[in-house]
Amino acid sequence: MARVASPVAALVGSQIAARRHELGMSAAELSRRSGVSAANISFYENGHSLMNIGSLLRIAAALEIDPSVLLDGVQLAVAEQQQEG
């Protein structure tokens, strides 16, 4: 099984995927609307990579949500990761 970059990457990626599915939007459409490559969208949604702030803002805009929605729970994930390490 492939490893994720971090619990934070997995959390943010799952938030992206959930919102995209909620809108009935394909990954290709999200890519087109955000200007972020479809390959990167896939990496982000699967938790294999954590995007930079510019990509986060473009993806949030394409998903018609405030960027903070994608970061919901990140503070807890970081705290848990610090406790483990």
Residue, then its C-alpha position, 0 to 999 in steps of 0.5 A: m500500500a502506498r504511503v501518504a505524505s503526512p496525515v495533513a496531506a491525507l486530510v486536506g486531500s480527502q476534503i478536496a475529494a469530498r467537496r468535488h464529489e459533492l458538486g458532482m465535478s470530475a477531477a478533469e473539471l476541477s483541473r480545468r477550473s483551478g489551473v492545477s494539473a489533473a495529475n496533481i489533483s490526484f496526488y493531493e486527493n490521495g494524500h501523496s502530496l501537499m499543495n502550496i498555498g497558491s494551489l490551495l487557493r485556486i482549488a478552493a475557488a474552483l470548489e466554491i468554498d473558503p480555503s479554511v474549509l479545506l484546512d478544517g481539522v489540520q491543527l488537530a492532525v498536526a498535534e497528533q503527528q507531533q505526539e507520535g513523533 
